[in-house]
Amino acid sequence: MKPVILVVEDDKMIRELVRIYLSRAGYEVVEASDGEEAKEIFLSEHPCLIILDLMLPKLSGEEFCKWVREDERNEVSIIMLSAKSRTDDKIKGLKMGADDYMVKPFDPDELLAHVEAVLRRTGQFCQKITYDGLCIKPRKGEVLLFEKSLNLTKHEFNLLYYFMENPNVVISRESLVEQLYPLAEKIVLERTIDAHIKKLRKKIEENPAFPLRLQTVRGMGYKFVP
């Protein structure tokens, strides 16, 4: 999946310019026009980098940055984008938790270069799959649901990872056994898969009796619906 970048900027023209350049470079871009909206999008999209204006309505960029950094699990990178050009403003921003600081007006190509430089240092944190607040980080063995850590067994984690890698694809029980269990475990019965699915639903579904994410396709198997 493409790295997700959240652009938080109240100036629509600047936001659109940044979106165009980042999209052309192959990034997935989500946008917020104020700090409160940025909170909501951050929790649902789990971006790996934030381009953050400091002078925002409702919740300032400084306050939003502090909110993000309050949770030590948030490994997201932050590039501050501000009209404040004094050295002490830059130092304050970096001490607040920014990974980089750029001054307006800026050259879009230079911003793109800064984005690429930051992601070269922190790109491993982008190795995750996120759909509507559900985020899996395969290298860390971690699953988050709206920032709340979920405790999954090995089989539940492997099942969820496989489903999230193949969204909207109907997968049979036979295929799940073949793909996810080593030879020594091939005696796994299909009803064991059903048991793992049932337990997984209790952890990722709002109402496990009527699952929206992990759906049963009668006579065929299961599919993950983002």
N, C-alpha and C positions, 0 to 999 in steps of 0.2 A: 504493500500500500504506500501511497505517497505520504511524505511527512506533512502533517497538518500544522499550519501556521495561523495563529489568531492575530488579526490586525485590529487594534483598539484605537480608534481615531474619530473625533467628532466632526472633522471637516470631511464632507462627502467626497469632494474632488481629490483630496490627498488619499483618502481610503481607496477610492477607485483606481488611482494611479498605482498605488502599491499592489493592489490585487492583480492588476493586469500584468505587471512585471513578474510577480511571484508565480502566477499561473503559467505564464509563458516559460518560466524556468522549471516547470514540472511539479510545483508544490500545490497542495490542496489548501485553499484559503477560506477561512471563516471570519466574519466581521462583527464588530460591535461598535456602537456609536457613543456609548457611555460606560461608566464603570460597573453599574448594576447589571446591565446587559452582558458585559464581559464576564461577570461571575457565572451567570447562567450558562453561557456558551462554554466556558472553561470546564464546568462540571459535566457537561454532556459530551463534549468533543475531545477532551484530553489532548490538547495541542502539545507539540514538542517544542514549540517556540512561540513567543509572544512579541509582537512589535507594538510598543505601548507609548501612546502620547501621555504627557503628564497633566495637561490642563484639560480635564474632562468634566462634563456635567454629572450630577447625582453622586458620583464617587470619583475622587481624583485619582490620577495615575499612581501617585505615591501610596494612597490608601489601598488601591487594588494590588499593587506590588507587595505591600506588607501582608495583605490577606493571603496572597499566594505563598509567600515565604513562611507563613506561620506553620504550615504543614511540611515537615521535613521530608515527607515522601514525594513532594512535588519537585521532580527533577527538571521541570520545564525551564528552558532558557528564556531570558528576557532581554530585548534590545529596546532601550528607552529612546524615544524620538521626541525632541523638545526644542522649543524656541529659546529656552534658557541656555545661554552659551558661556556663562562664567565658569571658571575652573572649579570653584567651590560647589556649583550646581552639579557638575559632572561627578565630582568626588562623592557628593551626597547620594546621587543616584546609584553609583557603583556600590557604595557601602550599604545601601538599602537592599541590594540583592540583584541588581542588573548585571548582566554578563557583558554588556556593551552599551555605549551611549553615543547617539548621533544628534547633531544640531540641525534644526530647520533654518533656512531652506536646504534641501539635500538633493543630491544627484541620485536618481533611482538605480543607476548601475552601481554606484558606490554602496547603496543600501543592500543590493543583492549580493555584492561581494562580502559585506559584513555578515549577512545571513549565512552564506556558504562557509565563512570562516568559523562562525560560532557553531554551526552544525558539524563541522569537521571535528571539533573538540567534544561535542556532546551528542553526536548522532546516534550513539548506541541506545540512548534513551528514547529514540523515535521508533525503536523496534517493538511496536505494539499494534494491536488491532482494536479499534473502538467503534461501537455502534450504540448510539443513543444512551450514553452514560455507562455502558458495559465495556470495560477495558481489560484486555488480557496482555500481559507482558511476558512473552515466552522465555526470554533469557533470564528473567528474574523469578519465574514461576509464580507470578502474582496476578490476581484478578481483582479488579475494583468495580463496584457498582455505585455510581455517583460518589466516588472518592471513598466509599466504605470498603475496606478490605474483606474479601470473602475467603473462607477457609475451605478449600476443595481437596479431595483426595487425589491421588495420582491419576486414577482412572477418570474421575470427573474432570480434572484439568485437561487431560489429553482429549477427551470427548469434546469439550467446549472449544478447545483450540482448533480441532479438526473442523468442527461446524463453522466457526467464525472465519476460517480460511476459505470455506466453500459456502458463502451465503446464498440462500434461495435455491440450493441444489438438494434434491431429494436423495437421501443416502439410506441404503438398505441396512438391515441389521447384519447381514452377511458381510457387506463391505466394511462396516465398522469393526467387526471382528478381525477381518483380514488386514486392515490398515493399522489398527491400534494395538493389537496384541502380538507379542513375540511368539515364536513357534512353540515354546514351552507352555504357552497359555492358550493354544488354539482349541482346547477343550471347553473354552468359555461358551456357555449356552446363550442363545439369543435372549432368553428371559433375564439373564444377568445384565445384558445391555439395557433392557427395559428398566431394571432396578436402578442402575446408575443414572439413567435418564430421569427417572422419578425423583431421585435425591438431588440431582442437579437442578431440576425445575424448582424445587423448594428454595434454592439459594438465589436463583436469578430471575424468577417470575414474581410479579406482584400477586397474582392469583394462580398457584400451581395447578388448580383444577381446570383452569381455562388459560392455558399457556399461549402467550403471544410471540415469544422469541423462539422457543424450541417446540415446533409443532409436529403433530403426528399426521402422516399422510397414509390414510387407511390402505392396507394391502401392499404398501411400498416401503415404508420406513419413516424417517424423520427428515425435517429440514429446519435450518436456522433462518429465521426471518429478521433482518435488521430493523 
